[in-house]
Amino acid sequence: MEEDMDEEMPEEIPLRQDLTCPVCKDIFQDPVLLPCTHSLCRECLQKCLRVKKKCPECREPCEEGQGIANRALSSACESFLRQTNWRPNRKRASEDTCKLHLKPLELYCEKDEEPVCVDCVTLHNTHTLWSLRQGAPMCKRELEFKVQIFEKKVEKYKKTTRKLSNAMEYIKHQALQAEKHIKAEFERLHKALVTEEALRLKALASEEELKTAALQELIDKTTKDIADMNKLSDTLKKEMGNEDLSLLRNFQRLKREAQWTREEPQLPEDSLLNMGKHVGALSFKIWKSMQVHVKYNPVVLNPNTASPWLSLNADLSSVKESSERMTAPDNPERFDPCVFVLGAEGYTSGKHRWDVIVGDNPRWIVGVCQESVPRKKKFTVSTSRGVWSIALSKGVYNVLTPERTELQVQQRPERIRVKLNLDKGEVSFWDGGTAKHLVTLTHKFDEKMYPIFGPGLHSTATTLVPGKIAVHTS
């Protein structure tokens, strides 16, 4: 028997080698043929393609689905297994072994960032391979760097959370301030309406009293006339009962006394109430009379853009230096460190005009700016930085162009008028007190433009002048 087995071994071993998968080193199971003519187990091919789209034998590119079933090789493998009673050694991979080759993971691929076995070397022949002892510190260093990044991010996120909480508290403060101002305004207007109501009711009562008194006087006069006519009528009736001679003797006298020359009473013109005056278009008349109690500002300030060193009044029409830095949120719109504040409304077209009282403030900037003007860094105010403005500094008036053109003024303007014509691409500056033109700047404005104010750190307030209100009817 031993001699027979020795005789079969030389033939069986080469055949078994031909029927062995180059990946799992076992007899082919469901073999597939690749375009490069190499064959692999179907399962081994799928595992290889997950790592790299190449044939593990010749490194030719290979895509999933290109392999076709190698039926001849499959039949040969089945025949070999039947004749030799060979049992494939299909071991299950553990966590410490290669799932492809079922061998211990002893190397680390730096490019693919994964542990591999010695048989995987052919699949990573262009990569740098390290021992596990060398690879682990490399991974730890990278992870430590990630940990540092996350720790810094956590601190940053904590600061952001505090900022968000502060912003939420500030919103509540804003809401309380706005509610207080709204209630005060409505109370003021309500008092004005109550006063207006009282005046109109008084005028109505006065006219009612006057006209009813006139009619009562007419009624009294008419009543007296009735009594006089009844008395006269009774006299005539009495005389008519006398003898004929006595009647005829007194006829001429009775006829004279029976004459009635008084004017016949009637309802005079304009005796009724003037209802049109009292209730006609009443709401419009009330609204018109309320104009004296209403202030209109063509521009109001946006407190969310104001530097923390600026303080705004309740109706957002004036701004001045704050005695201490305000505890305002560091929102993206706010200027800091630059000391500016913007108007609440931006413009993209049309004509706009507003007046600013700068008073005796020794330093100020007034003009318009693009919406994209920097908010969180210092910058030189200039037309080249998206700001078209004039300024007073150290007693000199300048147009804030890159070359700083000086303005010649005969007298110190305490009121600056700004006219913005976006359709023409012009912004002009005037002395609002004398209506004298100072300078006009031109530009093709392609962004939303906002009024900008730099009141300087001075106790004198910069105030926006209310506009005129006119009622037009048609």
C-alpha positions as CSV (number, residue, x, y, z in Angstrom):
1,M,0.0,0.0,0.0
2,E,2.8,2.4,0.9
3,E,4.4,1.8,-2.4
4,D,1.1,2.5,-4.3
5,M,0.7,5.8,-2.4
6,D,4.3,6.8,-3.2
7,E,3.6,6.2,-6.9
8,E,0.5,8.4,-6.9
9,M,1.9,11.4,-5.0
10,P,4.1,12.8,-7.9
11,E,1.0,12.9,-10.1
12,E,-1.4,14.2,-7.5
13,I,0.7,17.1,-6.2
14,P,1.1,18.9,-9.6
15,L,-2.6,18.4,-10.3
16,R,-3.6,19.8,-6.9
17,Q,-1.3,22.8,-7.5
18,D,-3.0,23.5,-10.8
19,L,-6.4,23.3,-9.1
20,T,-5.4,25.6,-6.2
21,C,-6.7,29.2,-5.9
22,P,-3.7,31.6,-5.7
23,V,-5.5,33.6,-3.0
24,C,-6.9,31.2,-0.5
25,K,-4.4,28.4,-1.4
26,D,-7.1,25.8,-1.5
27,I,-8.9,23.8,-4.2
28,F,-11.0,26.2,-6.4
29,Q,-14.6,26.6,-5.3
30,D,-17.0,28.1,-7.9
31,P,-14.0,29.4,-10.0
32,V,-14.3,32.4,-12.3
33,L,-12.1,33.3,-15.3
34,L,-10.8,36.9,-15.5
35,P,-10.1,38.8,-18.8
36,C,-6.4,38.3,-18.0
37,T,-7.0,34.5,-18.2
38,H,-6.3,34.0,-14.4
39,S,-8.8,32.1,-12.3
40,L,-9.9,32.7,-8.7
41,C,-12.6,31.4,-6.4
42,R,-15.7,33.7,-6.8
43,E,-15.6,34.6,-3.1
44,C,-11.8,35.3,-3.3
45,L,-12.3,37.6,-6.3
46,Q,-15.0,39.6,-4.5
47,K,-12.7,40.0,-1.5
48,C,-9.8,41.1,-3.7
49,L,-11.9,43.7,-5.6
50,R,-13.0,45.3,-2.3
51,V,-9.3,46.0,-1.7
52,K,-8.1,47.0,-5.2
53,K,-9.7,46.7,-8.7
54,K,-6.8,44.5,-9.9
55,C,-6.0,40.8,-10.5
56,P,-3.9,39.6,-7.6
57,E,-1.8,37.5,-9.9
58,C,-0.8,39.9,-12.7
59,R,-2.1,43.3,-11.4
60,E,-4.1,43.9,-14.5
61,P,-7.1,46.2,-13.9
62,C,-10.3,44.2,-13.3
63,E,-13.9,45.4,-12.5
64,E,-16.6,43.5,-10.7
65,G,-18.8,41.6,-13.1
66,Q,-16.0,40.9,-15.6
67,G,-15.3,37.4,-14.3
68,I,-17.1,34.5,-16.0
69,A,-17.8,31.1,-14.6
70,N,-15.0,28.6,-15.4
71,R,-17.1,25.5,-15.8
72,A,-14.2,23.3,-17.1
73,L,-12.0,24.2,-14.1
74,S,-15.0,23.7,-11.7
75,S,-15.6,20.2,-13.1
76,A,-11.9,19.3,-12.8
77,C,-11.9,20.4,-9.2
78,E,-15.0,18.3,-8.4
79,S,-13.5,15.2,-10.1
80,F,-10.2,15.7,-8.1
81,L,-12.1,16.0,-4.8
82,R,-14.1,12.8,-5.5
83,Q,-11.1,10.7,-6.6
84,T,-8.8,11.8,-3.8
85,N,-11.3,12.4,-1.0
86,W,-9.7,15.8,-0.5
87,R,-11.5,18.1,1.9
88,P,-11.1,21.9,1.4
89,N,-9.6,23.6,4.4
90,R,-12.2,26.5,4.6
91,K,-11.3,28.1,7.9
92,R,-13.3,30.9,9.3
93,A,-11.4,34.1,9.8
94,S,-11.1,35.5,13.3
95,E,-10.6,39.2,14.2
96,D,-6.8,38.7,14.3
97,T,-6.5,36.9,11.0
98,C,-6.7,38.1,7.4
99,K,-10.2,37.6,6.0
100,L,-8.8,36.9,2.6
101,H,-5.9,34.6,3.4
102,L,-6.8,33.4,6.9
103,K,-3.3,34.2,8.1
104,P,-2.3,36.4,11.1
105,L,-2.3,40.1,10.6
106,E,1.4,41.0,11.2
107,L,1.9,44.1,9.0
108,Y,0.4,47.6,8.7
109,C,-0.2,49.3,5.3
110,E,0.5,53.1,5.7
111,K,-1.5,54.0,2.5
112,D,-4.6,51.9,3.0
113,E,-4.4,52.4,6.8
114,E,-5.2,48.8,7.7
115,P,-3.4,45.7,9.0
116,V,-2.5,42.9,6.5
117,C,-1.0,39.4,6.4
118,V,2.2,38.3,4.7
119,D,0.2,37.0,1.7
120,C,-1.3,40.4,1.2
121,V,2.1,41.9,0.3
122,T,1.5,41.2,-3.4
123,L,-1.7,43.3,-3.1
124,H,0.2,46.2,-1.6
125,N,3.5,45.9,-3.5
126,T,3.7,49.7,-4.1
127,H,2.7,50.7,-0.6
128,T,4.9,51.2,2.5
129,L,4.4,48.4,5.0
130,W,5.4,48.5,8.7
131,S,5.3,46.1,11.5
132,L,2.4,46.3,13.9
133,R,4.8,47.7,16.6
134,Q,5.9,50.5,14.2
135,G,2.4,51.2,12.8
136,A,0.5,51.6,16.1
137,P,2.5,54.7,17.3
138,M,1.9,56.3,13.9
139,C,-1.8,55.8,14.2
140,K,-1.7,57.0,17.9
141,R,0.1,60.2,16.9
142,E,-2.5,61.0,14.3
143,L,-5.4,60.2,16.7
144,E,-3.8,62.4,19.4
145,F,-3.7,65.2,16.9
146,K,-7.4,64.6,16.2
147,V,-8.1,64.6,20.0
148,Q,-6.4,68.0,20.3
149,I,-8.5,69.4,17.4
150,F,-11.7,68.1,19.1
151,E,-10.7,69.5,22.5
152,K,-10.1,72.9,20.9
153,K,-13.4,72.7,19.0
154,V,-15.2,71.8,22.3
155,E,-13.8,74.9,23.9
156,K,-14.8,77.0,20.9
157,Y,-18.3,75.4,20.9
158,K,-18.6,76.2,24.7
159,K,-17.7,79.9,24.0
160,T,-20.3,79.9,21.2
161,T,-22.9,78.5,23.5
162,R,-22.2,81.2,26.0
163,K,-22.4,83.8,23.2
164,L,-25.7,82.3,22.1
165,S,-27.1,82.4,25.6
166,N,-26.0,86.0,26.0
167,A,-27.7,86.8,22.7
168,M,-30.9,85.2,23.8
169,E,-30.8,87.3,27.0
170,Y,-30.1,90.4,24.9
171,I,-33.1,89.6,22.7
172,K,-35.3,89.5,25.8
173,H,-33.8,92.8,26.9
174,Q,-34.6,94.2,23.4
175,A,-38.1,92.9,23.6
176,L,-38.7,94.6,27.0
177,Q,-37.3,97.9,25.7
178,A,-39.4,97.7,22.5
179,E,-42.5,96.8,24.5
180,K,-41.9,99.7,26.9
181,H,-41.5,102.2,24.0
182,I,-44.5,100.9,22.1
183,K,-46.7,101.2,25.1
184,A,-45.4,104.7,25.8
185,E,-46.1,105.8,22.2
186,F,-49.6,104.3,22.2
187,E,-50.3,106.0,25.5
188,R,-49.1,109.3,24.1
189,L,-51.2,108.9,21.0
190,H,-54.1,107.7,23.0
191,K,-54.0,110.8,25.1
192,A,-53.9,112.9,22.0
193,L,-56.9,111.0,20.6
194,V,-58.8,111.4,23.9
195,T,-58.1,115.2,23.7
196,E,-59.2,115.3,20.1
197,E,-62.4,113.4,21.0
198,A,-63.2,115.9,23.8
199,L,-62.7,118.9,21.5
200,R,-64.9,117.4,18.9
201,L,-67.6,116.5,21.4
202,K,-67.4,120.0,22.9
203,A,-67.8,121.6,19.5
204,L,-70.8,119.3,18.8
205,A,-72.4,120.2,22.2
206,S,-71.8,123.9,21.6
207,E,-73.5,123.9,18.2
208,E,-76.4,121.9,19.6
209,E,-76.9,124.4,22.4
210,L,-76.7,127.4,20.1
211,K,-79.1,126.0,17.6
212,T,-81.6,124.7,20.1
213,A,-81.6,128.0,21.9
214,A,-82.3,129.8,18.6
215,L,-85.2,127.5,17.9
216,Q,-86.6,127.8,21.5
217,E,-86.6,131.6,21.1
218,L,-88.5,131.2,17.8
219,I,-91.0,128.8,19.5
220,D,-91.5,131.3,22.4
221,K,-92.2,134.2,20.0
222,T,-94.6,132.0,18.0
223,T,-96.4,131.0,21.1
224,K,-96.9,134.7,22.1
225,D,-98.1,135.4,18.6
226,I,-100.7,132.7,18.9
227,A,-101.9,134.1,22.3
228,D,-102.2,137.6,20.8
229,M,-104.1,136.3,17.8
230,N,-106.5,134.4,20.0
231,K,-107.1,137.5,22.1
232,L,-107.8,139.6,19.0
233,S,-110.0,136.9,17.6
234,D,-112.0,136.8,20.9
235,T,-112.4,140.6,20.8
236,L,-113.8,140.5,17.2
237,K,-116.2,137.7,18.1
238,K,-117.5,139.8,21.1
239,E,-118.0,142.9,18.9
240,M,-119.8,140.9,16.3
241,G,-122.4,140.0,18.9
242,N,-123.4,143.7,19.5
243,E,-126.4,145.5,17.8
244,D,-126.1,146.4,14.2
245,L,-125.7,150.1,14.8
246,S,-123.1,149.7,17.4
247,L,-121.2,147.2,15.1
248,L,-121.3,149.5,12.2
249,R,-120.2,152.5,14.3
250,N,-117.1,150.6,15.5
251,F,-116.3,148.8,12.3
252,Q,-113.5,151.0,11.0
253,R,-111.7,150.8,14.4
254,L,-112.2,147.1,14.6
255,K,-110.9,146.7,11.1
256,R,-107.8,148.7,11.9
257,E,-107.2,146.7,15.1
258,A,-107.6,143.4,13.2
259,Q,-104.6,144.1,11.0
260,W,-101.6,141.5,11.6
261,T,-98.3,142.8,10.4
262,R,-96.0,140.5,12.2
263,E,-93.8,138.1,10.0
264,E,-95.1,134.6,9.8
265,P,-92.8,132.2,11.7
266,Q,-90.9,129.5,9.8
267,L,-87.8,127.2,10.3
268,P,-84.8,129.3,9.3
269,E,-82.0,128.2,7.1
270,D,-78.9,126.5,8.8
271,S,-81.0,125.7,11.8
272,L,-80.0,122.1,11.9
273,L,-76.6,120.6,13.0
274,N,-73.7,120.6,10.5
275,M,-73.3,116.8,10.4
276,G,-70.7,117.0,7.7
277,K,-68.5,119.1,9.9
278,H,-68.9,116.7,12.9
279,V,-68.9,113.2,11.4
280,G,-68.1,113.6,7.7
281,A,-64.7,111.9,6.8
282,L,-64.2,111.8,10.6
283,S,-61.3,109.3,10.6
284,F,-59.4,111.3,8.0
285,K,-59.9,114.5,9.9
286,I,-58.7,112.9,13.1
287,W,-55.7,111.4,11.3
288,K,-54.9,114.8,9.7
289,S,-55.1,116.6,13.1
290,M,-52.8,113.9,14.6
291,Q,-49.9,115.0,12.4
292,V,-48.7,117.4,15.1
293,H,-48.3,114.4,17.4
294,V,-46.4,112.2,14.8
295,K,-42.7,112.4,14.0
296,Y,-41.4,110.9,10.7
297,N,-37.7,110.0,10.2
298,P,-36.7,109.2,6.7
299,V,-33.8,107.2,8.2
300,V,-33.7,105.4,11.6
301,L,-30.6,103.7,13.1
302,N,-30.1,100.0,13.3
303,P,-28.9,99.2,16.9
304,N,-27.8,95.7,15.8
305,T,-25.0,97.4,13.8
306,A,-23.9,99.9,16.4
307,S,-20.4,99.7,17.9
308,P,-20.5,98.7,21.6
309,W,-19.1,102.2,22.4
310,L,-22.2,103.9,21.0
311,S,-25.5,104.6,22.7
312,L,-28.8,105.1,20.8
313,N,-31.9,106.8,22.0
314,A,-35.3,105.0,22.4
315,D,-36.7,105.9,19.0
316,L,-33.4,105.2,17.2
317,S,-33.0,108.8,15.9
318,S,-29.8,109.9,17.6
319,V,-26.5,108.3,18.7
320,K,-23.6,109.4,20.9
321,E,-20.7,108.0,22.8
322,S,-21.4,105.5,25.6
323,S,-19.8,106.2,28.9
324,E,-18.8,102.6,29.0
325,R,-18.7,99.7,26.6
326,M,-22.2,98.3,26.1
327,T,-22.8,94.6,26.8
328,A,-24.1,93.9,23.3
329,P,-23.8,90.5,21.5
330,D,-21.0,90.1,19.0
331,N,-23.4,89.5,16.2
332,P,-22.0,89.5,12.6
333,E,-23.7,92.8,11.7
334,R,-22.1,94.8,14.5
335,F,-19.1,97.1,14.0
336,D,-16.3,96.3,16.4
337,P,-13.7,97.7,16.8
338,C,-14.7,100.5,14.4
339,V,-17.2,103.1,15.9
340,F,-20.0,103.1,13.3
341,V,-23.7,102.5,13.1
342,L,-25.8,101.9,9.9
343,G,-29.3,103.0,9.0
344,A,-32.0,100.4,9.5
345,E,-33.0,100.3,5.8
346,G,-30.9,99.6,2.8
347,Y,-31.5,100.9,-0.8
348,T,-31.1,99.3,-4.2
349,S,-32.9,101.9,-6.3
350,G,-34.6,105.3,-6.3
351,K,-33.9,108.7,-4.7
352,H,-33.4,109.1,-0.9
353,R,-32.5,112.1,1.3
354,W,-31.9,112.7,5.0
355,D,-30.4,115.4,7.2
356,V,-28.0,114.8,10.1
357,I,-27.3,117.3,12.9
358,V,-23.6,117.0,13.8
359,G,-23.6,120.1,16.0
360,D,-20.2,121.0,17.5
361,N,-18.9,117.5,17.4
362,P,-15.2,117.8,16.5
363,R,-15.0,114.4,14.7
364,W,-17.6,112.7,12.6
365,I,-18.2,110.7,9.4
366,V,-21.4,110.8,7.4
367,G,-22.3,109.0,4.1
368,V,-23.3,105.7,2.6
369,C,-21.7,102.3,2.4
370,Q,-22.1,99.0,0.7
371,E,-23.7,96.1,2.7
372,S,-20.5,94.2,2.5
373,V,-18.4,96.8,4.3
374,P,-16.1,95.1,6.9
375,R,-17.6,94.9,10.4
376,K,-15.0,93.0,12.5
377,K,-11.8,94.7,11.6
378,K,-10.3,98.1,11.4
379,F,-10.2,99.6,7.9
380,T,-9.5,103.0,6.3
381,V,-12.7,104.6,5.3
382,S,-12.6,105.3,1.6
383,T,-14.5,105.0,-1.6
384,S,-12.1,102.1,-2.4
385,R,-13.4,100.2,0.6
386,G,-17.1,100.7,-0.3
387,V,-17.8,103.9,1.7
388,W,-18.8,107.2,0.1
389,S,-18.6,109.8,2.8
390,I,-17.3,113.2,4.1
391,A,-15.7,113.7,7.5
392,L,-14.5,116.3,10.0
393,S,-11.3,115.5,11.8
394,K,-8.8,117.9,13.5
395,G,-10.7,120.9,12.2
396,V,-10.4,119.7,8.5
397,Y,-13.3,118.7,6.3
398,N,-12.4,115.9,3.9
399,V,-14.0,113.9,1.1
400,L,-12.9,110.3,2.0
401,T,-11.5,109.2,-1.3
402,P,-8.2,107.4,-1.4
403,E,-6.3,110.7,-1.9
404,R,-8.4,112.6,0.8
405,T,-9.7,115.6,-1.0
406,E,-10.1,118.6,1.4
407,L,-13.5,120.5,1.4
408,Q,-13.4,124.3,1.6
409,V,-16.3,125.6,3.7
410,Q,-17.0,129.2,4.6
411,Q,-18.7,128.4,7.8
412,R,-18.9,125.4,10.0
413,P,-22.0,123.3,8.9
414,E,-24.0,122.0,11.9
415,R,-26.3,120.0,9.7
416,I,-25.3,117.8,6.8
417,R,-27.8,116.8,4.1
418,V,-27.2,113.6,2.1
419,K,-28.9,112.9,-1.2
420,L,-28.6,109.4,-2.7
421,N,-29.7,108.9,-6.3
422,L,-29.1,105.2,-7.0
423,D,-30.6,105.3,-10.5
424,K,-28.0,108.0,-11.5
425,G,-25.2,106.5,-9.4
426,E,-24.7,109.7,-7.4
427,V,-24.4,110.6,-3.7
428,S,-24.1,114.3,-2.9
429,F,-23.5,116.2,0.3
430,W,-24.9,119.6,1.3
431,D,-24.8,122.1,4.1
432,G,-28.3,121.5,5.4
433,G,-28.5,124.9,7.1
434,T,-27.6,127.0,4.1
435,A,-28.6,124.5,1.3
436,K,-25.1,125.0,-0.1
437,H,-23.7,122.1,-2.2
438,L,-20.5,120.6,-0.8
439,V,-19.5,117.7,-3.1
440,T,-21.0,115.0,-5.4
441,L,-19.5,111.5,-5.7
442,T,-20.4,109.1,-8.6
443,H,-20.3,105.4,-8.7
444,K,-22.2,102.5,-10.3
445,F,-23.7,101.1,-7.1
446,D,-24.2,97.3,-7.6
447,E,-24.8,96.4,-3.9
448,K,-27.5,97.4,-1.4
449,M,-26.5,100.8,0.1
450,Y,-26.9,101.8,3.7
451,P,-26.6,105.2,5.5
452,I,-23.5,105.1,7.7
453,F,-22.7,107.3,10.7
454,G,-19.4,107.7,12.6
455,P,-20.3,110.1,15.4
456,G,-16.9,109.9,17.0
457,L,-16.3,109.4,20.7
458,H,-17.9,112.6,21.9
459,S,-20.7,113.5,24.3
460,T,-22.6,115.5,21.7
461,A,-25.3,113.4,20.0
462,T,-25.5,113.0,16.3
463,T,-29.2,113.4,15.5
464,L,-31.3,112.5,12.4
465,V,-33.6,115.3,11.5
466,P,-37.4,114.4,11.2
467,G,-38.8,114.8,7.7
468,K,-41.8,116.9,6.7
469,I,-45.2,115.3,6.6
470,A,-47.7,116.4,4.0
471,V,-51.2,115.1,3.3
472,H,-52.2,114.9,-0.4
473,T,-55.8,114.2,-1.5
474,S,-57.3,113.7,-4.9
